[in-house]
Amino acid sequence: MAGFIDQLCKRRDQGALDCDLTEGRAGTLMRESVVQEAPLFVSASIREVAGRSGNMTLLGLATAVKREWIEEMFSDQMTTNVEHLYDRTHKRVSAVKLIRFHDLVIDHRHQRELDRAGSGQCLAGAFAKGYFELPLYNHEIKQIIARVNLVSAVMPELELSKFDVIALTQCLSRAFEGLSLAKEAQATPLRDVIIDFIGKDRVEWLDELAPLAIAWPDGRRPKLLYAEEVLDEDGVPNLPQLQIKIQEVFRLTEHPHVCEGRLPVKLWLCTPDGKRLEATTNWPAFKTNTYPKLKANLQRKFPGSLWL
């Protein structure tokens, strides 16, 4: 065993010939091998052969070994750690103690107790892989994140970190600490943990630089819509948008901006029945140059509305 321990093999299933080896390798035990039942063995002969579906790694001259022998002789090359794995069938987290020789798992044992942080990280990772949905990861949360990322891109001098996938996973890990079921994660509020991660003082900046709503001449505060993708295909920031009826814009004297005037709001001007007409990032210029060309047609289609 000692001479070929670097060629330690573990069968994937009892009775199967497919095996895993150290260093991420894989192979197939030769059918004529006398080692047919042992889950662990060392192979003194590893060779590549051509097969119908490609090259195969054949394992021969196999000698059965026991885990206890490896632990006794190579304890310095063994590691034991508990990992939390997501069970997609039962939609829950399970803790497994994995015993490895180098990178090869030679034994695993299920644990009753879960580590709080470990279970939270596991659930967050499962969500990131699309194994379940989070109803409370909703439009409100996504808009907060979109606003953070827009300010980060447009105003780098503020050193506001971009809220990326890693940041989201860290937040979800905190929110899910101590939970084991996907349905528990789905019922967990997320807003507070997102706000805490960003920082309450920075959220106040956010409300000033990239507000959820803007003041309007008639006293209303219509809400803006921020794109989840901060930059377009050309690397230019996606503008926040506002859909509004064109008659409601007539009293506007200046075009609205965000990020201290660096970005205009994209106004989607709509007809009285709510259908989109045209978009503008400069309302005064649009009112002077484009609106007069549209006015006659609008008056004809919507005679009951007031037109300047």
SERO-4910 file (N, C-alpha, C, O; in steps of 0.05 Angstrom, whole numbers):
BEGIN
 pado doro    nc1    nc2    nc3   cac1   cac2   cac3    cc1    cc2    cc3    oc1    oc2    oc3
  Met    A     16    -24      0      0      0      0     17     25      0     12     44    -15
  Ala    A     38     25     16     54     49     20     67     59     -6     69     83    -11
  Gly    A     75     40    -23     88     48    -48     70     60    -69     80     74    -87
  Phe    A     44     55    -67     26     65    -87      3     82    -75    -19     84    -87
  Ile    A      8     93    -51    -13    108    -38    -22    132    -54    -45    141    -51
  Asp    A     -5    143    -71    -13    166    -87    -32    157   -110    -42    174   -124
  Gln    A    -37    131   -112    -56    120   -131    -79    107   -117    -89     86   -126
  Leu    A    -86    119    -95   -109    109    -79   -135    114    -95   -138    135   -108
  Cys    A   -153     94    -95   -177     95   -111   -201     90    -93   -199     74    -74
  Lys    A   -223    103    -98   -248     97    -84   -270     92   -104   -275    108   -122
  Arg    A   -285     70   -100   -307     64   -118   -330     83   -113   -336     91    -91
  Arg    A   -342     91   -135   -365    110   -133   -390     96   -121   -404    109   -106
  Asp    A   -394     72   -129   -417     56   -119   -408     27   -115   -391     17   -129
  Gln    A   -420     15    -94   -414    -13    -89   -421    -30   -113   -444    -29   -123
  Gly    A   -402    -46   -123   -407    -63   -146   -402    -50   -173   -401    -63   -193
  Ala    A   -398    -23   -173   -392     -9   -198   -362     -9   -202   -346    -13   -184
  Leu    A   -354     -5   -227   -325     -5   -234   -313     23   -235   -289     26   -235
  Asp    A   -330     44   -237   -320     71   -238   -310     80   -211   -322     75   -190
  Cys    A   -287     93   -212   -273    101   -187   -263    130   -189   -259    140   -211
  Asp    A   -259    142   -166   -246    168   -163   -218    164   -152   -214    146   -135
  Leu    A   -199    180   -160   -172    179   -150   -164    207   -139   -179    226   -141
  Thr    A   -141    208   -128   -130    233   -118   -125    252   -142   -124    242   -165
  Glu    A   -122    277   -137   -115    298   -157   -138    301   -178   -133    309   -200
  Gly    A   -163    294   -169   -185    298   -187   -187    278   -210   -203    282   -229
  Arg    A   -172    257   -209   -172    238   -231   -195    218   -228   -207    215   -206
  Ala    A   -201    204   -249   -221    183   -249   -212    159   -266   -195    163   -284
  Gly    A   -222    136   -260   -214    112   -275   -234     90   -272   -254     92   -258
  Thr    A   -229     68   -286   -247     45   -285   -231     20   -278   -211     13   -290
  Leu    A   -240      6   -257   -227    -18   -248   -231    -40   -269   -253    -44   -280
  Met    A   -209    -54   -276   -210    -75   -296   -228    -98   -286   -228   -105   -262
  Arg    A   -244   -109   -304   -264   -129   -296   -252   -154   -285   -264   -167   -268
  Glu    A   -228   -161   -294   -215   -185   -285   -201   -182   -258   -190   -201   -247
  Ser    A   -202   -158   -246   -189   -153   -221   -202   -170   -199   -227   -174   -199
  Val    A   -186   -180   -181   -196   -196   -158   -209   -178   -137   -223   -188   -120
  Val    A   -203   -152   -138   -214   -133   -119   -241   -124   -130   -243   -104   -144
  Gln    A   -262   -138   -122   -289   -131   -133   -307   -120   -112   -328   -108   -119
  Glu    A   -301   -123    -86   -319   -114    -65   -308    -91    -48   -323    -76    -36
  Ala    A   -282    -88    -47   -270    -68    -30   -276    -40    -40   -273    -34    -63
  Pro    A   -286    -22    -22   -292      6    -30   -266     22    -35   -267     41    -50
  Leu    A   -244     14    -22   -219     28    -25   -197      9    -34   -196    -14    -25
  Phe    A   -180     18    -53   -158      2    -61   -136     20    -73   -142     43    -81
  Val    A   -112      9    -76    -91     23    -90    -86      7   -116    -88    -17   -117
  Ser    A    -80     22   -137    -75     10   -163    -46     14   -170    -36     36   -171
  Ala    A    -33     -8   -176     -5     -7   -184     -1     -3   -214     21      2   -223
  Ser    A    -23     -5   -228    -22     -2   -257    -45     16   -266    -69     10   -263
  Ile    A    -38     39   -277    -57     58   -288    -49     64   -317    -27     73   -322
  Arg    A    -67     57   -336    -60     61   -364    -84     71   -380   -107     65   -374
  Glu    A    -77     87   -400    -98     99   -418   -101     80   -442    -82     71   -454
  Val    A   -126     75   -448   -133     59   -472   -154     73   -488   -171     88   -477
  Ala    A   -154     68   -514   -174     80   -531   -200     64   -530   -199     39   -532
  Gly    A   -222     78   -527   -248     65   -527   -267     77   -548   -259     97   -561
  Arg    A   -291     66   -551   -310     76   -571   -318    105   -565   -322    121   -583
  Ser    A   -320    112   -539   -329    139   -532   -306    156   -523   -310    177   -510
  Gly    A   -281    148   -530   -258    164   -522   -238    148   -505   -242    123   -502
  Asn    A   -218    160   -495   -198    147   -479   -209    139   -452   -225    153   -440
  Met    A   -200    115   -442   -208    106   -416   -183    102   -399   -162     95   -409
  Thr    A   -186    107   -373   -165    102   -354   -171     76   -340   -190     74   -324
  Leu    A   -155     55   -345   -159     29   -333   -141     25   -308   -118     32   -309
  Leu    A   -153     14   -287   -139     10   -262   -135    -20   -258   -154    -35   -257
  Gly    A   -110    -28   -256   -103    -56   -253    -85    -61   -230    -76    -42   -216
  Leu    A    -78    -86   -225    -61    -94   -202    -70    -81   -176    -54    -68   -162
  Ala    A    -96    -84   -171   -108    -70   -148   -105    -86   -122   -106   -111   -122
  Thr    A   -101    -72   -101    -98    -84    -74   -117    -69    -55   -116    -45    -52
  Ala    A   -135    -84    -42   -154    -72    -24   -140    -60      0   -121    -72     10
  Val    A   -150    -38     10   -140    -25     34   -164    -16     51   -186    -14     41
  Lys    A   -158    -11     76   -179     -1     94   -173     27    103   -150     35    105
  Arg    A   -194     42    109   -191     70    117   -174     71    142   -157     90    145
  Glu    A   -177     52    161   -162     52    186   -132     50    180   -116     62    195
  Trp    A   -124     35    160    -96     32    154    -85     59    144    -63     67    151
  Ile    A   -100     73    127    -91     98    116    -88    119    139    -69    133    140
  Glu    A   -108    119    157   -107    138    180    -83    132    197    -71    151    208
  Glu    A    -76    107    200    -54    100    218    -27    107    205     -9    117    219
  Met    A    -24    102    179      2    105    166      6    133    154     29    143    152
  Phe    A    -16    147    147    -13    172    133    -31    194    146    -45    209    133
  Ser    A    -31    194    173    -48    213    187    -42    242    180    -60    259    181
  Asp    A    -17    248    173     -9    275    167    -20    284    140    -19    308    133
  Gln    A    -30    265    124    -41    272     97    -71    269     97    -84    270     76
  Met    A    -83    267    121   -112    264    123   -124    290    134   -111    303    150
  Thr    A   -147    297    124   -162    320    135   -191    312    140   -202    295    126
  Thr    A   -202    324    161   -230    319    168   -244    346    172   -234    363    188
  Asn    A   -265    350    158   -280    375    162   -310    370    156   -317    352    142
  Val    A   -326    387    168   -355    385    165   -364    405    143   -358    429    145
  Glu    A   -378    395    124   -389    412    103   -419    411    102   -431    390    109
  His    A   -431    433     95   -460    434     93   -468    432     64   -459    448     47
  Leu    A   -485    413     58   -493    408     30   -523    412     28   -539    405     46
  Tyr    A   -532    422      5   -560    426      0   -572    402    -14   -563    394    -35
  Asp    A   -593    391     -1   -607    368    -12   -630    378    -29   -650    388    -18
  Arg    A   -627    376    -56   -648    387    -73   -674    372    -73   -695    382    -78
  Thr    A   -672    346    -66   -696    330    -64   -714    338    -41   -738    342    -44
  His    A   -701    341    -18   -716    347      6   -716    377     13   -728    386     32
  Lys    A   -701    393     -4   -700    422     -1   -691    431     27   -704    447     40
  Arg    A   -669    419     35   -659    425     62   -628    422     62   -616    411     44
  Val    A   -616    433     83   -587    431     87   -581    407    105   -595    402    124
  Ser    A   -560    393     98   -551    371    115   -521    375    120   -506    385    102
  Ala    A   -512    368    143   -484    370    150   -470    343    147   -481    322    157
  Val    A   -448    343    134   -433    318    129   -404    321    137   -391    340    129
  Lys    A   -395    302    153   -366    302    159   -352    287    137   -357    263    133
  Leu    A   -333    300    124   -318    289    102   -290    283    110   -276    300    121
  Ile    A   -281    258    106   -254    250    112   -239    247     86   -248    231     68
  Arg    A   -218    262     82   -203    262     57   -174    253     61   -162    258     81
  Phe    A   -165    239     40   -136    234     37   -128    252     14   -137    248     -9
  His    A   -112    272     19   -107    294      0   -134    305     -8   -148    316      9
  Asp    A   -141    304    -34   -167    315    -43   -188    294    -47   -210    300    -56
  Leu    A   -182    269    -41   -201    247    -46   -217    241    -21   -206    235      0
  Val    A   -243    243    -24   -261    237     -1   -262    206      1   -272    192    -17
  Ile    A   -253    196     24   -253    167     28   -275    158     47   -280    134     49
  Asp    A   -288    177     61   -310    169     78   -326    194     85   -316    216     85
  His    A   -352    190     89   -369    212     97   -389    202    118   -398    180    117
  Arg    A   -396    220    136   -415    213    157   -433    237    162   -425    259    166
  His    A   -459    231    162   -479    252    166   -480    260    195   -477    244    213
  Gln    A   -483    287    200   -483    298    227   -511    307    234   -526    316    217
  Arg    A   -517    305    260   -543    314    269   -545    344    272   -565    357    264
  Glu    A   -524    356    282   -524    385    287   -512    400    263   -493    392    250
  Leu    A   -525    423    258   -515    441    237   -501    465    249   -508    475    271
  Asp    A   -480    474    236   -467    499    244   -484    522    233   -492    522    210
  Arg    A   -490    542    250   -508    563    242   -498    578    218   -513    583    198
  Ala    A   -473    586    219   -462    601    196   -460    583    171   -465    592    149
  Gly    A   -452    558    175   -450    540    153   -476    535    139   -477    533    114
  Ser    A   -498    532    154   -523    527    141   -533    551    126   -545    549    104
  Gly    A   -527    575    137   -535    600    123   -520    603     97   -532    610     76
  Gln    A   -494    597     97   -478    598     73   -488    578     52   -488    584     28
  Cys    A   -496    555     61   -505    534     43   -531    542     29   -534    539      5
  Leu    A   -550    553     45   -575    562     33   -571    585     13   -584    586     -8
  Ala    A   -553    603     21   -547    626      3   -535    615    -23   -542    625    -45
  Gly    A   -517    596    -21   -505    585    -45   -525    570    -62   -524    570    -87
  Ala    A   -544    556    -49   -565    541    -64   -583    561    -79   -590    555   -102
  Phe    A   -589    584    -67   -605    604    -82   -589    614   -106   -600    618   -127
  Ala    A   -563    620   -101   -546    630   -123   -546    611   -147   -543    619   -170
  Lys    A   -548    585   -142   -548    565   -163   -575    560   -175   -578    544   -193
  Gly    A   -595    574   -165   -622    572   -176   -638    549   -166   -657    540   -179
  Tyr    A   -631    537   -143   -645    514   -133   -672    520   -121   -689    503   -119
  Phe    A   -676    545   -113   -703    554   -104   -705    584   -107   -684    598   -110
  Glu    A   -729    595   -106   -734    623   -109   -738    636    -82   -746    623    -62
  Leu    A   -734    663    -81   -739    678    -57   -760    699    -63   -753    720    -75
  Pro    A   -784    695    -55   -805    715    -60   -799    742    -48   -807    763    -59
  Leu    A   -785    743    -25   -779    768    -12   -754    782    -23   -748    804    -15
  Tyr    A   -741    769    -42   -720    783    -58   -735    796    -81   -735    787   -104
  Asn    A   -749    818    -74   -770    829    -92   -760    855   -105   -737    862   -105
  His    A   -780    868   -118   -773    892   -133   -761    914   -115   -742    927   -124
  Glu    A   -771    917    -91   -760    937    -73   -730    932    -67   -714    950    -69
  Ile    A   -723    907    -61   -695    900    -55   -678    904    -80   -656    915    -78
  Lys    A   -688    895   -103   -672    898   -128   -668    927   -135   -647    934   -147
  Gln    A   -687    944   -129   -684    972   -135   -663    985   -117   -648   1003   -126
  Ile    A   -662    977    -92   -641    987    -74   -613    980    -85   -595    997    -86
  Ile    A   -610    955    -93   -585    946   -103   -578    960   -129   -555    968   -134
  Ala    A   -598    964   -147   -593    977   -172   -584   1006   -168   -566   1016   -182
  Arg    A   -595   1019   -148   -588   1047   -142   -559   1049   -131   -544   1067   -139
  Val    A   -552   1030   -113   -525   1029   -103   -505   1026   -126   -485   1040   -127
  Asn    A   -511   1007   -144   -492   1002   -166   -490   1025   -185   -469   1030   -197
  Leu    A   -512   1039   -189   -511   1062   -207   -494   1084   -195   -477   1095   -209
  Val    A   -498   1091   -170   -482   1111   -157   -452   1103   -157   -435   1120   -161
  Ser    A   -447   1078   -152   -420   1068   -152   -406   1072   -179   -383   1078   -180
  Ala    A   -422   1068   -201   -410   1070   -227   -407   1099   -236   -387   1106   -249
  Val    A   -426   1116   -229   -426   1144   -238   -409   1162   -221   -398   1182   -230
  Met    A   -408   1156   -195   -394   1173   -176   -372   1156   -161   -375   1152   -137
  Pro    A   -352   1147   -175   -332   1130   -162   -316   1144   -139   -305   1130   -122
  Glu    A   -316   1170   -139   -302   1184   -118   -314   1180    -91   -301   1185    -70
  Leu    A   -339   1171    -90   -352   1166    -64   -343   1139    -52   -348   1134    -28
  Glu    A   -330   1122    -68   -319   1096    -59   -342   1079    -48   -338   1066    -28
  Leu    A   -365   1080    -61   -387   1063    -53   -384   1037    -68   -386   1036    -93
  Ser    A   -379   1015    -54   -374    989    -67   -398    979    -83   -421    982    -74
  Lys    A   -392    968   -106   -413    956   -122   -425    932   -107   -411    916    -95
  Phe    A   -451    930   -107   -465    908    -94   -468    885   -115   -486    885   -131
  Asp    A   -449    866   -114   -448    845   -134   -459    819   -123   -470    818   -101
  Val    A   -455    797   -138   -465    771   -130   -452    762   -103   -465    750    -86
  Ile    A   -426    768   -100   -413    761    -75   -425    775    -51   -430    763    -30
  Ala    A   -431    801    -54   -443    817    -33   -471    806    -26   -478    804     -3
  Leu    A   -486    800    -47   -513    789    -43   -512    762    -28   -527    758     -9
  Thr    A   -493    745    -36   -490    719    -22   -483    723      7   -492    708     24
  Gln    A   -465    742     13   -458    747     41   -482    757     57   -485    748     80
  Cys    A   -498    774     45   -522    783     59   -542    760     64   -552    758     86
  Leu    A   -546    744     44   -565    722     47   -554    702     68   -570    690     83
  Ser    A   -528    698     68   -516    680     88   -522    689    116   -529    673    134
  Arg    A   -520    715    121   -527    726    147   -556    723    154   -564    715    176
  Ala    A   -573    728    134   -602    727    138   -611    698    144   -630    694    159
  Phe    A   -597    678    133   -606    651    135   -591    635    157   -595    611    159
  Glu    A   -575    649    173   -560    635    194   -579    618    212   -599    628    221
  Gly    A   -571    593    216   -587    576    234   -611    563    221   -624    546    233
  Leu    A   -617    569    196   -639    557    182   -630    532    167   -606    530    160
  Ser    A   -648    514    162   -640    489    148   -659    483    124   -651    468    107
  Leu    A   -682    496    123   -701    489    102   -704    512     82   -702    536     89
  Ala    A   -708    505     57   -712    526     36   -736    543     42   -736    567     38
  Lys    A   -757    530     52   -782    545     58   -778    566     81   -791    586     82
  Glu    A   -759    560     99   -752    580    120   -738    604    108   -743    627    115
  Ala    A   -720    598     89   -706    620     75   -725    637     59   -722    661     58
  Gln    A   -744    624     47   -764    638     30   -781    657     47   -792    677     36
  Ala    A   -785    651     72   -801    668     90   -785    689    105   -797    703    121
  Thr    A   -759    690    101   -742    708    116   -741    736    103   -734    739     80
  Pro    A   -748    757    119   -745    785    108   -716    791    102   -698    783    116
  Leu    A   -712    806     80   -684    811     71   -677    841     72   -653    847     71
  Arg    A   -696    858     74   -690    887     71   -670    896     92   -650    910     85
  Asp    A   -674    889    117   -657    899    139   -628    890    135   -609    906    140
  Val    A   -624    865    128   -596    855    125   -583    869    101   -558    873    102
  Ile    A   -598    875     80   -586    889     57   -578    918     66   -556    927     59
  Ile    A   -596    931     80   -590    958     89   -566    959    108   -549    976    106
  Asp    A   -565    939    127   -542    938    145   -516    934    130   -496    946    137
  Phe    A   -517    918    109   -492    912     94   -483    938     79   -459    944     79
  Ile    A   -502    953     68   -495    977     54   -485    999     74   -466   1013     68
  Gly    A   -499   1000     97   -494   1021    117   -516   1041    116   -522   1053     96
  Lys    A   -528   1046    140   -551   1064    141   -543   1093    133   -559   1107    121
  Asp    A   -519   1101    139   -510   1128    131   -508   1130    101   -514   1151     89
  Arg    A   -499   1109     88   -497   1110     59   -524   1108     45   -527   1118     23
  Val    A   -543   1095     58   -570   1095     47   -581   1123     46   -597   1130     28
  Glu    A   -574   1140     65   -583   1168     65   -571   1182     41   -584   1198     28
  Trp    A   -545   1176     34   -534   1187     10   -550   1179    -14   -556   1194    -32
  Leu    A   -557   1153    -14   -571   1141    -36   -597   1155    -42   -604   1160    -65
  Asp    A   -612   1162    -21   -637   1175    -24   -634   1203    -36   -653   1213    -49
  Glu    A   -611   1215    -32   -606   1241    -44   -595   1239    -73   -604   1253    -91
  Leu    A   -577   1220    -77   -564   1218   -103   -580   1202   -124   -580   1209   -147
  Ala    A   -593   1181   -115   -609   1165   -133   -636   1159   -120   -641   1137   -111
  Pro    A   -653   1179   -118   -678   1176   -103   -697   1157   -116   -697   1152   -140
  Leu    A   -714   1145    -99   -735   1128   -109   -756   1143   -124   -768   1133   -143
  Ala    A   -761   1168   -116   -781   1185   -129   -771   1213   -131   -753   1221   -115
  Ile    A   -782   1228   -149   -773   1256   -153   -797   1275   -150   -820   1268   -155
  Ala    A   -790   1300   -141   -811   1320   -138   -822   1329   -165   -806   1332   -184
  Trp    A   -848   1333   -167   -861   1341   -192   -876   1367   -187   -884   1373   -165
  Pro    A   -879   1383   -208   -891   1410   -204   -919   1409   -192   -927   1428   -178
  Asp    A   -934   1388   -195   -961   1387   -184   -961   1376   -156   -983   1372   -144
  Gly    A   -938   1372   -144   -936   1363   -116   -934   1333   -113   -928   1323    -91
  Arg    A   -938   1318   -134   -934   1289   -132   -905   1281   -132   -887   1297   -137
  Arg    A   -900   1256   -125   -872   1245   -126   -873   1219   -141   -873   1197   -129
  Pro    A   -872   1220   -168   -872   1196   -184   -847   1180   -180   -825   1191   -177
  Lys    A   -850   1153   -180   -827   1135   -175   -810   1131   -200   -821   1129   -222
  Leu    A   -784   1129   -196   -766   1122   -218   -761   1092   -219   -765   1078   -199
  Leu    A   -753   1083   -242   -747   1055   -246   -717   1053   -254   -709   1064   -274
  Tyr    A   -701   1039   -237   -673   1036   -243   -668   1008   -255   -679    988   -246
  Ala    A   -651   1008   -275   -644    982   -289   -627    965   -271   -608    975   -258
  Glu    A   -632    939   -270   -616    921   -254   -588    919   -266   -568    916   -251
  Glu    A   -585    920   -292   -559    921   -305   -550    950   -306   -562    967   -319
  Val    A   -528    957   -292   -520    985   -289   -511    996   -316   -518   1019   -322
  Leu    A   -496    981   -331   -484    991   -357   -497    977   -380   -505    953   -379
  Asp    A   -499    991   -403   -509    979   -427   -487    964   -442   -465    962   -431
  Glu    A   -492    955   -466   -472    939   -481   -448    956   -488   -426    944   -492
  Asp    A   -450    982   -488   -428    999   -495   -413   1010   -470   -395   1026   -472
  Gly    A   -421   1000   -446   -409   1008   -422   -419   1035   -411   -406   1047   -394
  Val    A   -441   1045   -422   -453   1070   -414   -474   1065   -393   -490   1046   -395
  Pro    A   -475   1081   -371   -495   1076   -351   -524   1077   -362   -531   1095   -377
  Asn    A   -540   1058   -353   -568   1058   -360   -583   1079   -344   -580   1079   -319
  Leu    A   -598   1096   -357   -611   1118   -343   -636   1108   -328   -650   1090   -337
  Pro    A   -641   1120   -305   -666   1114   -291   -689   1124   -309   -686   1144   -323
  Gln    A   -712   1111   -307   -734   1117   -325   -759   1126   -309   -763   1117   -286
  Leu    A   -775   1142   -322   -801   1150   -311   -821   1150   -334   -817   1164   -354
  Gln    A   -843   1135   -331   -864   1135   -351   -886   1154   -342   -897   1151   -320
  Ile    A   -893   1174   -358   -912   1194   -350   -926   1205   -374   -915   1207   -396
  Lys    A   -951   1213   -370   -967   1224   -392   -956   1252   -400   -948   1267   -383
  Ile    A   -956   1257   -426   -943   1281   -436   -956   1307   -425   -943   1327   -421
  Gln    A   -983   1306   -420   -996   1330   -410   -986   1337   -382   -987   1361   -374
  Glu    A   -976   1317   -367   -967   1321   -339   -939   1333   -339   -928   1340   -317
  Val    A   -926   1335   -362   -899   1346   -364   -898   1375   -373   -877   1388   -371
  Phe    A   -921   1385   -381   -921   1412   -393   -911   1433   -373   -898   1453   -381
  Arg    A   -916   1430   -347   -908   1450   -327   -879   1446   -319   -868   1463   -303
  Leu    A   -865   1426   -329   -837   1421   -322   -819   1441   -336   -820   1443   -361
  Thr    A   -803   1456   -321   -786   1476   -334   -757   1466   -337   -743   1475   -356
  Glu    A   -749   1447   -320   -722   1435   -323   -724   1405   -324   -741   1393   -311
  His    A   -707   1393   -339   -707   1364   -340   -696   1352   -314   -675   1361   -305
  Pro    A   -708   1331   -303   -699   1320   -278   -673   1303   -282   -669   1290   -303
  His    A   -655   1305   -262   -630   1291   -263   -626   1276   -236   -639   1282   -216
  Val    A   -607   1257   -236   -599   1244   -211   -568   1245   -210   -555   1255   -228
  Cys    A   -557   1235   -188   -528   1235   -184   -516   1263   -187   -497   1268   -202
  Glu    A   -528   1282   -172   -519   1310   -172   -518   1322   -200   -499   1336   -207
  Gly    A   -538   1315   -216   -540   1327   -243   -524   1313   -264   -524   1322   -287
  Arg    A   -511   1291   -257   -494   1277   -277   -509   1260   -297   -501   1255   -319
  Leu    A   -533   1250   -288   -548   1233   -305   -577   1244   -308   -590   1249   -288
  Pro    A   -587   1247   -333   -615   1255   -336   -633   1231   -332   -625   1208   -337
  Val    A   -657   1236   -324   -677   1215   -322   -689   1212   -351   -694   1231   -364
  Lys    A   -692   1187   -359   -704   1182   -385   -735   1183   -382   -747   1165   -369
  Leu    A   -747   1203   -393   -776   1206   -391   -789   1192   -415   -785   1199   -438
  Trp    A   -806   1172   -409   -822   1160   -429   -849   1175   -430   -866   1171   -412
  Leu    A   -852   1191   -450   -877   1207   -452   -899   1190   -464   -895   1177   -485
  Cys    A   -922   1191   -451   -944   1174   -459   -968   1190   -468   -971   1213   -460
  Thr    A   -985   1179   -485  -1010   1191   -493  -1030   1189   -470  -1025   1175   -451
  Pro    A  -1052   1204   -472  -1071   1203   -450  -1082   1175   -443  -1091   1171   -420
  Asp    A  -1081   1157   -462  -1090   1129   -456  -1068   1111   -446  -1072   1087   -443
  Gly    A  -1044   1123   -440  -1023   1108   -427  -1003   1095   -446   -985   1082   -437
  Lys    A  -1007   1098   -472   -988   1085   -491   -963   1103   -495   -965   1127   -495
  Arg    A   -941   1089   -497   -916   1104   -500   -915   1119   -527   -922   1109   -548
  Leu    A   -906   1144   -525   -904   1161   -549   -876   1163   -558   -868   1153   -579
  Glu    A   -859   1177   -542   -830   1179   -547   -816   1183   -521   -828   1189   -500
  Ala    A   -790   1179   -521   -773   1182   -497   -755   1207   -501   -747   1213   -524
  Thr    A   -749   1220   -479   -731   1243   -481   -714   1245   -456   -722   1237   -434
  Thr    A   -690   1255   -460   -672   1261   -437   -667   1291   -435   -650   1301   -420
  Asn    A   -683   1306   -451   -682   1336   -450   -709   1346   -456   -716   1352   -479
  Trp    A   -726   1349   -436   -754   1358   -440   -756   1386   -452   -772   1389   -471
  Pro    A   -741   1406   -442   -744   1432   -454   -739   1432   -485   -753   1445   -500
  Ala    A   -718   1418   -493   -712   1416   -522   -734   1401   -537   -742   1408   -559
  Phe    A   -744   1380   -524   -765   1364   -537   -790   1381   -540   -804   1380   -561
  Lys    A   -797   1396   -519   -821   1413   -520   -819   1434   -542   -839   1441   -555
  Thr    A   -795   1444   -546   -791   1465   -566   -790   1454   -595   -801   1465   -613
  Asn    A   -776   1432   -598   -770   1422   -625   -788   1399   -635   -795   1398   -658
  Thr    A   -795   1381   -617   -809   1357   -626   -839   1358   -620   -855   1350   -637
  Tyr    A   -847   1369   -597   -875   1369   -591   -893   1383   -611   -914   1373   -618
  Pro    A   -884   1406   -622   -901   1419   -642   -907   1401   -666   -929   1404   -678
  Lys    A   -890   1383   -673   -895   1365   -696   -915   1343   -688   -928   1332   -706
  Leu    A   -918   1338   -662   -936   1317   -653   -964   1328   -645   -983   1313   -644
  Lys    A   -964   1354   -640   -988   1366   -627  -1013   1362   -643  -1034   1354   -632
  Ala    A  -1013   1367   -669  -1037   1365   -685  -1049   1337   -685  -1073   1334   -683
  Asn    A  -1032   1317   -687  -1041   1289   -687  -1053   1282   -660  -1073   1268   -659
  Leu    A  -1040   1291   -639  -1050   1286   -612  -1077   1299   -607  -1095   1287   -595
  Gln    A  -1080   1324   -616  -1106   1338   -613  -1128   1323   -628  -1151   1322   -619
  Arg    A  -1121   1312   -651  -1141   1298   -667  -1149   1271   -654  -1173   1264   -654
  Lys    A  -1130   1257   -642  -1136   1231   -630  -1148   1235   -602  -1164   1218   -594
  Phe    A  -1141   1256   -588  -1150   1259   -561  -1161   1288   -558  -1150   1305   -544
  Pro    A  -1184   1293   -570  -1195   1320   -569  -1205   1328   -541  -1208   1352   -536
  Gly    A  -1209   1310   -524  -1219   1317   -497  -1197   1326   -478  -1203   1335   -456
  Ser    A  -1172   1324   -486  -1149   1332   -469  -1140   1360   -476  -1144   1369   -498
  Leu    A  -1128   1373   -456  -1117   1400   -461  -1089   1397   -472  -1073   1382   -462
  Trp    A  -1084   1413   -493  -1058   1413   -506  -1048   1442   -508  -1062   1460   -516
  Leu    A  -1022   1445   -500  -1011   1471   -501  -1005   1479   -530   -995   1501   -535
***
